[in-house]
Amino acid sequence: MTTDKTYRLAVLNGDGIGPEIVPASVKILDAAVAAAGAPAIAWQELPLGRAAIDTHGTAVPDETLEALDNVDGWLLGPHDSAAYPEPHKSLLNPSGTIRKHFGLFANIRPAKAFRGGNAIVEGTDLVIVRENTEGFYADRNTFAGTGEMMPTPDVAIMHGIITRAATTRIAHEAFKLAMTRDKRVTIVHKANVLKMTTGLFRDVCRDVAKEYPEVSVNDFHIDAATVHLVRRANKFDVIVTENMFGDILSDLAGEVAGSLGIAPSINSSDTHAMAQASHGSAPDIAGKNIANPIAMILSSAMLLRWLGAKFDDAQILAAADKVEAAVDLAVLEGTVTPDMGGTTGTSEFADAVVAAVARV
Ligand code: ATP
């Protein structure tokens, strides 16, 4: 269906390489939406992160959270909260705050090798479905306070949480996604040691699997999964796992597919969605115009796909197709940033993708 809907999307540039890769993505989305004949996106830039500490005295201003609740989705740049001055450094980081505030429980992280890219495992095309609200990340699994404490300066304690409800919800995301792909799901856990917690995760995923008889299921311990990914990433379809395992595995999968700089992600609930690259703020290369913007660009395309499904909007889905095809074409033509073995700068790559939009 064609809706002619004007989407209102927010832009949060973030820290480190964020102000380089996020504007690049905005430019490409504008070109793709125009080429698909859809109405122009109405962008709204909002304060967040290091810049917001200076202007608003907080990394996550209330006005930003309120504004996000009223848009169709948003692009979030990475954050370098470790470099914030105290007390901001010790608080939950901006990305975690937003995920928690909006209950963005599903973090979908594809790792797909490009033709002409420098994949470690050619043919990699998998998606990690990461539970985003609990598990072993202490900043996310409590109502108040954090799940870490230090009873003495020399003793640190953390806890992890796995619930049937959150696992059921993320398992359905994984199996529904598998139904649109190769119909295979791998559950990753560590049930031989973390028997109750990740054992519950595995068992609940297996229960949900019964509702999807067409999907084949297997499972691996997290340590075994890393080994299989390095050698045989191209044998996986959908991987479902808890929060911390998913974070680590998706960095590995991104690099195996060619570079951490090409690994996109979307964080979503049933009502809100946020495009966010899988990588961090890469302070070591910030400001040098060498960051790879592909992860952020493809995350933005994932957001268009999420909107297209939500609003049954063929035009915005066509725009997402154009973004992806244009990135493929630019990479195939050898226009790649240093992390992929090339010499192209961030802004030059973005220009090449904008030019490619007209040719796909
Ligand atoms: P976080 O914990 O916030 O995810 P991190 O510690 O995993 O961050 P990153 O910021 O993701 O670290 O950086 C890891 C490495 O990957 C760094 O060497 C960085 O330069 C590189 N890197 C990350 N993103 C990109 C990118 N888009 N283009 C090129 N290199 C990148």
Boltz pocket constraint, residues with backbone or C-beta under 6 A from the ligand:
constraints:
  - pocket:
      binder: B
      contacts: [[A, 17], [A, 78], [A, 79], [A, 260], [A, 261], [A, 262], [A, 278], [A, 279], [A, 280], [A, 281], [A, 282], [A, 283], [A, 284], [A, 285], [A, 290], [A, 291], [A, 292], [A, 293], [A, 295], [A, 339]]
      max_distance: 6.0
